[in-house]
Amino acid sequence: MARSHGGSGTAACPVAHGGGALAGGASEASQIELYGYRNFLTTPSDAERHKPLSEELLWRLARSMHQDGSKTLAEGNPDIPSGYTYLLQLVAHDCVHTPTPFWQIAAGKVAARNGRVARLRLDTLYGLGPVGSPLAYAPDDDEDTSRSALRLGPMRWDKKDADPPLRDIARCADPLAAYRTKHKDSQSTDRVKLTDPLIADPRNEDNAILAQMTVLWHMVHNAMLGVLVPPAAAVPDEQARETRFVWARAATTLVYRGILRKDLLHRLLHPSVYKRYDELTDETGLLDRNTAFPRPKVPVPLEFSHGAMRFAHAMIRPSYRITGKDSAAFDVRGALQQTSARKPGEMPLDASWILRWSNFFDGLAGPDAKAVNASLLIRPRYAGELLDRDIFPVRLRTPAGTVFDRPRGLGMQDLLSAAKAPMWSVRALHAKIATAAADKHWARPFDSAVLADEATRGDAIAAWLRERPVQSFDDDDVGLIAADPPLPFYILFEAEHCHGGKRLGPLGSILLAETFFGAFLGDPLPGETPSAVATGLDDPLRQLAAKLDVAIAPDVQLPAAATMADLIVFVASRLGLTHATPDFL
């Protein structure tokens, strides 16, 4: 959320060198030169490309998608606990890293670039490694001769007889500001403002819950380091530390990918789409196997980053119980405010923001226990709290050039960013996918989805628009949106229409599956094969250790199942957090 929404979702079309193309946005006066992205399958013609709506109509559509928090509380998704909402945000940052969100780009020619060369390799956590991103890593010894563990930071702690638990991301103060605070008055009680998160990707501190998800994955890496036996005395320290780091990173990434494949996507995707992709044994079965780019450097399709992947924003709850089953619920705006950027004087996080993971994932408070916080259903609805103009600002102009003085909101950011990128229209995308699927002998990619029929789709969208109580749409408005709906809106609409919002519909599922399974199959990790992941993670992790000539300590129980619950239990057992204060499980 917050800063990451634009930055984690920009994309572009390729030219000969994987570079850019000029994209007209919602305003013809703006042009964006785009690098490192492409369209899904191939570049659409002018007739096949989505025609952006005016900014005013986009705002009205976005406003109709926001609703009061009281109306969303009863819409929890029993199949997807809220922890997956924030895992999805981390995943988005692991696919796309663009400095300037498209919704912020003003009129004129501006270049935008994706900094993610590889997909789903946890570059969002590891950055350029201990040498290239040293601030994200803790020193291995007092002399700081090497770094191999991901850095953790102390939470705010009032007890004087013990060190604070390392349950937050690490943060630091601006050196000059810290000096002035310390020396202006020796009796000063002012808290040093911790303005900078010491993590590889600062977007992973865009809200307190995402920061805690980042802490969890830092712990996973550190727990993996801890399962290895000390190296033999004959092995040089530098070589041993490098090899142990390589294994811990590869092991963490292998577990991460297994969870995405067997836990996250299994919950999210349309069943027949998931079954098809999970059964693929190599990348030849992918629809979007673009041979113009060398593996693994295939750019991310903008229909994924600007369209399908935005669905997770509709899963954000208006409030969360953070620390206990019966604890007070925190407004999501509070989580958005609890960051180094917005409240540096209140950092690090105190106990009220340290997540109890059984509130966010099933199966941790007992075998059949459900998470306290279910994500919201995947529907064209955003919690009203995400309409906050201070957290989600967008400057909008009418054709006459006057600035909108209205609440903007996360929905408007999503729609405006999509409007400024040249994407396929929904109509043309259905047709193109059907043709590509037939070439792969996949006869019915949209099997039970009646929305694949253009007339039915238009009628259903028109009926939805006419029922909106917040905004009234005249016949012209309805006709424009129903004939050529913005892709982020349509992905949500399809999910609600096909599954009542419990999972994605076929089109959204295909766009996600092609991107995720494209990385799994086209850029596999050592030991990452469909059959290995299907039978569990223990054997692939041990085989990887054998290949790197590192030894796992006897009787260590590695995370066997590729689920978030199993991973969290592993971390708790390895790092002594099973009975921690504040609660970890």
C-alpha positions as CSV (number, residue, x, y, z in Angstrom):
1,M,0.0,0.0,0.0
2,A,0.9,3.7,0.1
3,R,4.1,4.5,-1.8
4,S,4.3,1.0,-3.4
5,H,1.0,1.1,-5.2
6,G,2.2,3.0,-8.2
7,G,5.8,1.9,-8.0
8,S,4.9,-1.8,-7.9
9,G,2.7,-1.7,-10.9
10,T,4.2,0.1,-13.8
11,A,5.0,-1.6,-17.1
12,A,5.6,-1.1,-20.7
13,C,5.9,-2.5,-24.2
14,P,9.1,-3.8,-25.7
15,V,11.1,-2.7,-28.7
16,A,14.0,-4.5,-30.3
17,H,16.3,-4.2,-27.3
18,G,13.7,-4.9,-24.6
19,G,13.5,-1.2,-24.3
20,G,10.4,1.0,-24.6
21,A,7.5,2.3,-26.6
22,L,5.6,5.6,-26.4
23,A,2.3,5.3,-24.5
24,G,-0.5,7.8,-24.6
25,G,-2.3,7.9,-21.3
26,A,-5.7,9.2,-20.3
27,S,-4.5,12.6,-21.5
28,E,-3.2,12.8,-25.0
29,A,-0.7,15.4,-23.8
30,S,1.2,12.9,-21.8
31,Q,3.7,10.4,-23.2
32,I,5.7,7.8,-21.3
33,E,8.8,6.1,-22.6
34,L,8.8,2.7,-21.1
35,Y,11.6,0.3,-20.5
36,G,11.9,-3.3,-19.4
37,Y,8.2,-4.3,-19.9
38,R,6.0,-5.6,-22.7
39,N,2.5,-6.5,-23.5
40,F,1.0,-10.0,-22.9
41,L,1.5,-12.3,-25.9
42,T,2.3,-9.5,-28.4
43,T,1.9,-5.8,-28.9
44,P,-1.8,-4.9,-29.6
45,S,-2.8,-2.9,-32.7
46,D,-4.5,0.4,-32.2
47,A,-7.9,-1.3,-32.7
48,E,-7.0,-3.9,-30.0
49,R,-5.7,-1.5,-27.5
50,H,-7.8,-0.2,-24.6
51,K,-9.1,3.3,-25.1
52,P,-8.7,5.1,-21.7
53,L,-11.7,6.9,-20.2
54,S,-11.5,10.5,-19.3
55,E,-10.0,11.3,-15.9
56,E,-13.3,12.5,-14.6
57,L,-15.1,9.3,-15.6
58,L,-12.3,7.3,-14.2
59,W,-12.7,9.1,-10.9
60,R,-16.5,8.4,-10.9
61,L,-15.9,4.7,-11.5
62,A,-13.2,4.6,-8.8
63,R,-15.5,6.4,-6.4
64,S,-18.3,3.9,-7.1
65,M,-15.9,1.1,-6.1
66,H,-15.2,2.6,-2.6
67,Q,-17.6,1.9,0.2
68,D,-18.0,2.4,4.0
69,G,-15.9,0.2,6.2
70,S,-19.0,-0.9,8.1
71,K,-20.3,-2.5,4.9
72,T,-17.2,-4.5,4.2
73,L,-16.7,-6.1,7.6
74,A,-19.2,-8.9,6.8
75,E,-17.6,-9.6,3.4
76,G,-14.6,-11.7,4.7
77,N,-13.3,-14.4,2.3
78,P,-13.3,-17.7,4.3
79,D,-10.7,-19.2,1.9
80,I,-8.0,-16.5,1.9
81,P,-6.8,-15.2,5.3
82,S,-5.4,-11.6,5.4
83,G,-1.8,-12.7,5.6
84,Y,-2.0,-13.5,1.9
85,T,-3.0,-9.9,1.1
86,Y,0.4,-8.7,2.3
87,L,2.3,-11.7,0.9
88,L,0.9,-10.6,-2.4
89,Q,2.2,-7.1,-1.9
90,L,5.7,-8.5,-1.2
91,V,5.3,-10.6,-4.4
92,A,4.4,-7.5,-6.4
93,H,7.5,-5.8,-5.3
94,D,9.5,-8.9,-6.3
95,C,8.2,-8.6,-9.9
96,V,8.2,-4.8,-10.5
97,H,10.3,-1.9,-9.2
98,T,9.6,1.3,-11.0
99,P,10.7,4.6,-9.3
100,T,7.8,6.8,-10.6
101,P,4.2,5.6,-10.3
102,F,2.3,6.2,-13.6
103,W,-0.5,8.0,-11.8
104,Q,2.1,10.6,-10.8
105,I,3.5,11.2,-14.3
106,A,2.5,14.7,-15.5
107,A,2.0,15.8,-19.1
108,G,5.2,15.5,-21.2
109,K,7.6,12.7,-22.3
110,V,8.8,10.9,-19.2
111,A,10.9,7.7,-19.0
112,A,9.9,4.9,-16.7
113,R,11.9,1.7,-16.1
114,N,11.4,-1.6,-14.2
115,G,14.4,-2.4,-12.0
116,R,13.5,-6.1,-11.6
117,V,15.6,-8.1,-14.1
118,A,14.5,-11.5,-12.7
119,R,11.0,-12.4,-11.3
120,L,10.2,-14.2,-8.0
121,R,13.8,-14.6,-6.8
122,L,13.3,-12.5,-3.6
123,D,15.4,-9.6,-5.0
124,T,13.0,-7.4,-3.0
125,L,14.5,-8.8,0.2
126,Y,18.1,-9.6,-0.9
127,G,18.7,-6.6,-3.1
128,L,22.2,-6.9,-4.6
129,G,23.5,-9.1,-1.8
130,P,25.7,-8.3,1.2
131,V,28.2,-6.4,-1.0
132,G,25.8,-4.4,-3.1
133,S,23.1,-3.8,-0.4
134,P,25.0,-4.0,2.9
135,L,22.5,-2.0,5.0
136,A,20.0,-4.9,4.7
137,Y,22.5,-7.3,6.3
138,A,23.8,-7.7,9.9
139,P,27.6,-8.1,10.5
140,D,28.7,-11.6,11.2
141,D,31.2,-10.5,13.9
142,D,32.4,-7.4,15.8
143,E,34.9,-6.6,13.2
144,D,32.3,-6.7,10.4
145,T,34.4,-8.9,8.3
146,S,31.4,-10.3,6.4
147,R,27.6,-10.2,6.4
148,S,25.3,-13.1,5.8
149,A,22.2,-12.7,8.0
150,L,19.4,-10.4,7.0
151,R,19.1,-7.5,9.5
152,L,16.4,-7.4,12.2
153,G,15.6,-4.4,14.4
154,P,14.5,-4.1,18.0
155,M,10.9,-3.3,18.7
156,R,10.1,-0.5,21.1
157,W,10.6,-1.9,24.6
158,D,10.0,-0.3,28.0
159,K,11.6,-3.0,30.2
160,K,15.0,-2.0,31.6
161,D,16.2,-5.5,32.6
162,A,16.4,-7.0,29.1
163,D,17.2,-6.2,25.6
164,P,14.2,-5.6,23.3
165,P,13.1,-8.5,21.1
166,L,14.3,-8.3,17.5
167,R,10.7,-8.2,16.0
168,D,10.8,-5.1,13.8
169,I,12.7,-4.2,10.7
170,A,15.9,-2.3,11.4
171,R,15.8,1.5,11.1
172,C,18.2,4.4,11.5
173,A,18.1,8.2,11.9
174,D,19.4,10.8,9.7
175,P,22.9,11.3,11.0
176,L,22.8,15.1,11.4
177,A,19.3,15.0,12.9
178,A,20.4,12.3,15.4
179,Y,23.5,14.4,16.4
180,R,21.4,17.5,16.9
181,T,18.8,15.6,19.0
182,K,21.6,14.1,21.2
183,H,23.6,17.2,21.7
184,K,21.2,20.1,21.8
185,D,20.3,19.3,25.5
186,S,21.9,16.6,27.5
187,Q,18.6,16.2,29.5
188,S,16.4,16.1,26.3
189,T,13.8,13.3,26.3
190,D,13.1,13.8,22.6
191,R,13.0,10.5,20.7
192,V,15.4,10.2,17.9
193,K,13.4,10.1,14.6
194,L,14.1,6.9,12.8
195,T,13.6,8.0,9.2
196,D,15.2,5.2,7.2
197,P,14.4,1.5,7.0
198,L,17.5,-0.7,6.7
199,I,16.0,-3.1,4.1
200,A,16.8,-3.7,0.5
201,D,13.5,-2.4,-0.9
202,P,12.1,0.6,1.1
203,R,8.6,-0.1,-0.3
204,N,8.4,-3.1,2.0
205,E,7.8,-0.6,4.8
206,D,4.9,1.1,3.2
207,N,2.7,0.0,6.1
208,A,3.2,-1.7,9.4
209,I,1.7,-5.1,8.4
210,L,3.9,-5.3,5.3
211,A,6.9,-4.4,7.4
212,Q,6.1,-7.3,9.7
213,M,5.8,-9.6,6.6
214,T,9.3,-8.4,5.7
215,V,10.5,-9.2,9.2
216,L,9.1,-12.7,8.9
217,W,11.0,-13.5,5.6
218,H,14.2,-12.0,7.1
219,M,13.6,-14.5,9.9
220,V,13.1,-17.4,7.4
221,H,16.5,-16.6,5.9
222,N,18.2,-16.4,9.3
223,A,16.5,-19.6,10.4
224,M,17.9,-21.3,7.3
225,L,21.4,-20.2,8.2
226,G,20.9,-21.6,11.6
227,V,20.2,-25.2,10.5
228,L,23.7,-25.6,9.0
229,V,26.4,-27.2,11.1
230,P,29.6,-25.1,11.5
231,P,32.1,-25.5,8.7
232,A,35.2,-27.7,9.1
233,A,38.3,-25.9,10.5
234,A,40.1,-26.4,7.2
235,V,37.6,-24.3,5.3
236,P,38.5,-20.6,5.1
237,D,36.0,-18.4,7.0
238,E,35.2,-16.2,4.0
239,Q,34.5,-19.2,1.8
240,A,32.4,-20.9,4.4
241,R,30.3,-17.8,5.1
242,E,29.7,-17.2,1.4
243,T,28.6,-20.8,0.8
244,R,26.3,-20.8,3.8
245,F,24.7,-17.5,2.6
246,V,24.2,-18.9,-0.9
247,W,22.4,-22.0,0.5
248,A,20.3,-20.0,2.9
249,R,19.2,-17.6,0.2
250,A,18.5,-20.4,-2.3
251,A,16.6,-22.4,0.4
252,T,14.5,-19.4,1.4
253,T,13.7,-18.6,-2.2
254,L,12.8,-22.3,-2.9
255,V,10.4,-22.3,0.0
256,Y,9.0,-19.0,-1.1
257,R,8.3,-20.3,-4.6
258,G,6.8,-23.5,-3.3
259,I,4.4,-21.5,-1.1
260,L,3.4,-19.3,-4.1
261,R,2.8,-22.3,-6.2
262,K,1.1,-24.7,-3.8
263,D,-0.5,-22.4,-1.2
264,L,-1.1,-18.9,-2.6
265,L,-2.0,-19.7,-6.3
266,H,-4.0,-22.8,-5.3
267,R,-6.3,-20.5,-3.2
268,L,-6.4,-17.7,-5.8
269,L,-6.8,-19.1,-9.3
270,H,-9.8,-20.4,-11.1
271,P,-9.7,-24.2,-10.5
272,S,-9.4,-25.4,-14.1
273,V,-6.7,-22.7,-14.8
274,Y,-4.7,-23.7,-11.8
275,K,-4.9,-27.4,-12.7
276,R,-3.6,-26.8,-16.2
277,Y,-0.6,-24.8,-15.1
278,D,0.3,-26.9,-12.1
279,E,0.5,-29.9,-14.4
280,L,2.9,-28.3,-16.9
281,T,6.3,-29.9,-16.8
282,D,8.1,-27.3,-19.0
283,E,7.5,-23.8,-20.4
284,T,6.4,-25.0,-23.9
285,G,2.9,-25.2,-22.5
286,L,2.8,-21.5,-21.7
287,L,0.7,-19.3,-24.0
288,D,3.0,-16.3,-23.5
289,R,6.3,-17.9,-24.4
290,N,7.9,-14.9,-26.0
291,T,11.2,-16.0,-27.6
292,A,12.3,-12.5,-28.4
293,F,13.8,-12.2,-24.9
294,P,16.5,-14.4,-23.5
295,R,15.6,-16.4,-20.4
296,P,15.4,-15.5,-17.6
297,K,15.1,-11.8,-18.6
298,V,11.6,-11.9,-20.0
299,P,10.0,-8.6,-19.1
300,V,6.8,-8.6,-17.0
301,P,3.6,-8.0,-19.0
302,L,1.8,-4.8,-18.2
303,E,-1.5,-6.6,-18.3
304,F,-0.2,-8.4,-15.2
305,S,1.3,-5.5,-13.3
306,H,-1.2,-2.8,-14.3
307,G,-4.2,-5.1,-14.6
308,A,-4.5,-8.4,-13.0
309,M,-2.2,-7.9,-10.0
310,R,-4.1,-4.9,-8.8
311,F,-6.9,-7.2,-7.5
312,A,-5.1,-7.6,-4.1
313,H,-6.0,-4.0,-3.2
314,A,-9.6,-5.0,-3.0
315,M,-8.7,-7.6,-0.4
316,I,-7.5,-5.0,2.1
317,R,-9.7,-4.9,5.2
318,P,-10.8,-1.7,6.8
319,S,-9.4,-2.9,10.2
320,Y,-7.2,-5.6,11.6
321,R,-6.7,-7.4,15.0
322,I,-3.0,-7.4,15.3
323,T,-1.9,-9.0,18.6
324,G,-4.6,-11.3,19.9
325,K,-7.9,-12.9,19.0
326,D,-9.8,-10.4,21.2
327,S,-7.5,-7.4,20.9
328,A,-8.7,-4.1,19.7
329,A,-9.0,-3.7,15.9
330,F,-6.7,-1.1,14.3
331,D,-8.0,0.9,11.4
332,V,-6.0,0.2,8.3
333,R,-5.2,3.9,8.1
334,G,-3.2,3.4,11.3
335,A,-1.2,0.7,9.6
336,L,-0.5,3.0,6.7
337,Q,0.7,5.7,9.1
338,Q,3.0,3.6,11.2
339,T,6.1,3.9,9.0
340,S,9.4,5.6,9.1
341,A,8.3,8.0,6.4
342,R,5.1,9.2,8.1
343,K,5.8,8.8,11.9
344,P,9.6,8.5,12.4
345,G,9.3,9.7,16.0
346,E,7.1,6.7,16.8
347,M,9.6,4.1,15.4
348,P,10.4,1.4,16.1
349,L,7.0,-0.3,16.3
350,D,5.7,-1.1,19.8
351,A,4.0,-4.3,20.9
352,S,0.6,-3.2,19.6
353,W,1.9,-3.5,16.0
354,I,3.9,-6.8,16.4
355,L,1.9,-9.3,14.5
356,R,0.5,-12.5,16.0
357,W,0.6,-14.7,12.9
358,S,-2.3,-16.9,13.9
359,N,-4.5,-13.8,13.4
360,F,-3.4,-13.7,9.7
361,F,-3.0,-17.3,8.7
362,D,-5.1,-20.5,9.3
363,G,-3.9,-23.5,11.3
364,L,-1.6,-21.7,13.8
365,A,-3.8,-21.5,16.8
366,G,-4.8,-25.1,16.3
367,P,-5.1,-27.7,13.5
368,D,-8.5,-26.4,12.4
369,A,-8.2,-22.8,13.7
370,K,-9.2,-20.0,11.3
371,A,-7.4,-16.7,11.1
372,V,-9.0,-13.9,12.9
373,N,-8.6,-11.6,9.9
374,A,-10.0,-12.9,6.7
375,S,-9.2,-10.9,3.6
376,L,-12.1,-9.2,1.9
377,L,-13.8,-10.8,-1.1
378,I,-12.2,-10.1,-4.5
379,R,-14.9,-7.7,-5.9
380,P,-14.9,-4.2,-7.4
381,R,-15.1,-2.8,-3.9
382,Y,-12.4,-1.0,-2.0
383,A,-12.7,-0.4,1.7
384,G,-13.8,3.2,2.3
385,E,-10.7,3.8,4.4
386,L,-8.6,3.6,1.2
387,L,-10.2,6.8,0.0
388,D,-7.9,8.8,2.2
389,R,-6.7,11.9,0.2
390,D,-3.6,12.3,2.4
391,I,-2.3,8.7,2.0
392,F,-3.4,8.2,-1.6
393,P,-3.1,11.5,-3.4
394,V,-3.8,11.9,-7.2
395,R,-3.9,15.2,-9.0
396,L,-6.7,15.1,-11.5
397,R,-7.6,17.6,-14.2
398,T,-10.7,18.2,-16.2
399,P,-10.3,18.8,-20.0
400,A,-10.4,22.5,-19.2
401,G,-7.4,22.1,-17.0
402,T,-8.9,22.7,-13.5
403,V,-7.8,20.5,-10.7
404,F,-10.2,18.1,-9.0
405,D,-10.8,19.0,-5.3
406,R,-12.1,15.5,-4.4
407,P,-11.0,12.5,-2.5
408,R,-8.7,10.4,-4.7
409,G,-8.2,7.0,-3.2
410,L,-6.3,3.8,-4.0
411,G,-8.9,2.8,-6.6
412,M,-8.3,5.9,-8.6
413,Q,-4.5,5.4,-8.5
414,D,-5.0,1.9,-9.9
415,L,-7.3,3.0,-12.7
416,L,-5.2,6.1,-13.6
417,S,-2.0,4.1,-13.7
418,A,-3.6,1.5,-16.0
419,A,-5.0,4.3,-18.2
420,K,-1.5,5.6,-18.8
421,A,-0.1,2.3,-20.0
422,P,-1.0,0.8,-23.5
423,M,-2.8,-2.4,-22.6
424,W,-5.0,-4.8,-24.5
425,S,-8.7,-4.2,-24.3
426,V,-10.7,-6.8,-22.5
427,R,-12.5,-7.8,-25.7
428,A,-9.3,-8.2,-27.7
429,L,-7.5,-10.0,-24.8
430,H,-10.2,-12.7,-24.6
431,A,-10.0,-13.3,-28.3
432,K,-6.2,-13.4,-28.4
433,I,-6.0,-15.8,-25.5
434,A,-8.6,-18.1,-27.1
435,T,-6.5,-18.2,-30.3
436,A,-3.2,-18.8,-28.4
437,A,-4.9,-21.5,-26.3
438,A,-6.2,-23.4,-29.3
439,D,-2.6,-23.5,-30.7
440,K,-1.6,-25.3,-27.4
441,H,-4.6,-27.7,-27.7
442,W,-6.3,-26.0,-24.8
443,A,-9.8,-26.0,-26.2
444,R,-11.7,-24.0,-23.5
445,P,-9.5,-21.6,-21.5
446,F,-12.6,-19.8,-20.3
447,D,-14.7,-23.0,-19.9
448,S,-17.6,-21.9,-17.6
449,A,-17.0,-18.2,-17.8
450,V,-20.0,-16.7,-19.6
451,L,-18.3,-13.3,-19.5
452,A,-16.1,-14.5,-22.4
453,D,-19.1,-13.6,-24.6
454,E,-18.9,-9.9,-25.4
455,A,-22.6,-9.2,-25.3
456,T,-23.1,-11.0,-22.0
457,R,-20.1,-9.2,-20.5
458,G,-21.3,-5.8,-21.6
459,D,-24.8,-6.4,-20.2
460,A,-23.5,-7.6,-16.9
461,I,-21.2,-4.6,-16.5
462,A,-23.9,-2.2,-17.5
463,A,-26.3,-3.7,-14.9
464,W,-23.6,-3.3,-12.2
465,L,-23.0,0.4,-13.1
466,R,-26.7,1.3,-13.0
467,E,-26.9,-0.2,-9.5
468,R,-24.2,2.1,-8.0
469,P,-25.7,4.2,-5.3
470,V,-22.6,6.5,-4.9
471,Q,-22.3,7.7,-8.5
472,S,-25.0,7.9,-11.2
473,F,-23.9,7.0,-14.7
474,D,-25.8,8.2,-17.8
475,D,-26.3,5.9,-20.8
476,D,-23.2,7.3,-22.5
477,D,-21.0,6.6,-19.5
478,V,-22.4,3.1,-19.1
479,G,-21.9,2.4,-22.8
480,L,-18.2,3.5,-22.7
481,I,-17.3,1.5,-19.6
482,A,-19.3,-1.6,-20.6
483,A,-17.8,-1.8,-24.1
484,D,-14.2,-1.3,-23.0
485,P,-13.8,-1.6,-19.2
486,P,-10.4,-0.8,-17.6
487,L,-8.6,-4.0,-16.9
488,P,-8.1,-3.6,-13.1
489,F,-11.9,-3.0,-12.7
490,Y,-12.7,-6.0,-15.0
491,I,-10.5,-8.4,-13.1
492,L,-12.4,-7.6,-9.9
493,F,-15.8,-7.7,-11.7
494,E,-15.0,-11.1,-13.2
495,A,-13.9,-12.6,-9.8
496,E,-17.2,-11.5,-8.2
497,H,-19.3,-12.7,-11.2
498,C,-17.7,-16.1,-11.5
499,H,-16.9,-17.0,-7.9
500,G,-18.6,-14.5,-5.6
501,G,-15.3,-12.9,-5.0
502,K,-13.7,-16.0,-3.4
503,R,-11.1,-16.3,-6.1
504,L,-10.1,-14.9,-9.5
505,G,-12.0,-15.6,-12.7
506,P,-10.5,-17.2,-15.7
507,L,-9.0,-14.1,-17.4
508,G,-7.4,-12.8,-14.2
509,S,-6.2,-16.4,-13.4
510,I,-4.5,-16.8,-16.8
511,L,-2.7,-13.5,-16.5
512,L,-1.3,-14.5,-13.0
513,A,-0.6,-18.1,-14.0
514,E,1.4,-17.1,-17.1
515,T,3.5,-14.7,-15.1
516,F,4.1,-16.9,-12.1
517,F,4.5,-20.3,-13.8
518,G,6.5,-18.6,-16.5
519,A,9.1,-17.8,-13.8
520,F,8.9,-21.2,-12.2
521,L,9.3,-23.1,-15.5
522,G,11.5,-20.6,-17.4
523,D,13.8,-19.6,-14.7
524,P,13.9,-22.5,-12.2
525,L,16.0,-22.7,-9.0
526,P,18.4,-25.6,-8.4
527,G,16.2,-28.5,-7.4
528,E,13.0,-26.7,-8.3
529,T,11.0,-29.1,-10.4
530,P,7.2,-29.6,-10.5
531,S,7.5,-33.1,-9.1
532,A,9.9,-32.1,-6.3
533,V,7.8,-29.3,-5.1
534,A,4.6,-31.5,-5.3
535,T,6.1,-34.0,-2.9
536,G,7.3,-31.5,-0.3
537,L,10.3,-29.2,0.3
538,D,12.4,-31.4,2.6
539,D,14.2,-33.4,-0.1
540,P,14.9,-30.5,-2.5
541,L,16.4,-28.5,0.4
542,R,18.6,-31.3,1.5
543,Q,19.7,-32.0,-2.1
544,L,20.6,-28.4,-2.5
545,A,22.7,-28.5,0.6
546,A,24.5,-31.6,-0.7
547,K,25.3,-29.8,-4.0
548,L,26.8,-26.9,-2.2
549,D,28.7,-29.1,0.2
550,V,27.1,-27.7,3.3
551,A,25.7,-29.9,6.1
552,I,22.3,-29.6,7.7
553,A,22.4,-30.4,11.5
554,P,21.1,-33.8,12.5
555,D,17.4,-34.0,13.5
556,V,16.6,-30.6,12.0
557,Q,13.0,-30.5,10.8
558,L,12.8,-28.4,7.7
559,P,9.5,-26.9,6.5
560,A,8.1,-30.0,4.8
561,A,4.8,-28.5,3.3
562,A,4.8,-25.5,1.0
563,T,2.3,-23.5,3.2
564,M,2.7,-20.3,5.1
565,A,1.5,-22.0,8.3
566,D,4.2,-24.7,8.1
567,L,6.8,-22.0,7.4
568,I,5.8,-19.9,10.4
569,V,5.9,-22.9,12.7
570,F,9.4,-23.7,11.4
571,V,10.6,-20.1,12.1
572,A,9.1,-20.2,15.6
573,S,10.8,-23.4,16.5
574,R,14.2,-22.4,15.1
575,L,14.3,-18.9,16.5
576,G,12.8,-19.7,19.9
577,L,9.5,-17.8,19.3
578,T,7.0,-20.5,20.1
579,H,6.2,-18.9,23.5
580,A,7.5,-15.4,22.7
581,T,6.3,-12.1,24.1
582,P,4.6,-10.5,22.2
583,D,3.0,-13.6,20.8
584,F,4.4,-14.9,17.6
585,L,2.0,-17.8,17.0
